[in-house]
Amino acid sequence: DPIKEDWSDSLAGSAAVVSCIGVIGGSDESMVLGNGAVNVAVAQQTASAGVDKMVYISVSDAVGGAVGGFALKGYFKGKKEAEAAITKSFGKTAVILAPTFIYGGDEFSATPPRVAEGYGSFVEGALSSGPIRALAGVMPGIVALALLPPVSVNSLATAAAGAALGTVKAGRVDGTDAINAAAAAAAAVAS
């Protein structure tokens, strides 16, 4: 736990640090702690270790905009605290990857929410079609969010690796299309 112990020595010498630390569910206080304070500590320790770059898996602004006003307030507050600390500490080398929903793996699960690769890939393809994109563009809040395509955990991981290796441009990479483009760019450099 980076709040209870200093990881700086372990992080020293790293080219980059990727954080996907986070929690969903529980009290607002626990979500602020698990998404915000923990990642703020990681950012501070990463910077004090002399690491040049940090990559953070956050959440799309579309998700916060659709549900952050009435649900999971601590989750979104914590994510924003983490993003602010990472941006402050790493400025032009910080990469914030901000997916809507992530799918992958072999199993479905309600807690934590998880959609298997085969089904998720089908949903991503269907929701990426022109008519559904047009419909999502005119629908309000939560309906528009439900029509946004999810992103594969494999694409997100490839984008994160590319960001750590410097093949993904620093800044905020928000949503499935941007993450998939970053993953494709990272994969092209790797091959």
Disulfide bonds with the S-S distance in Angstrom:
none
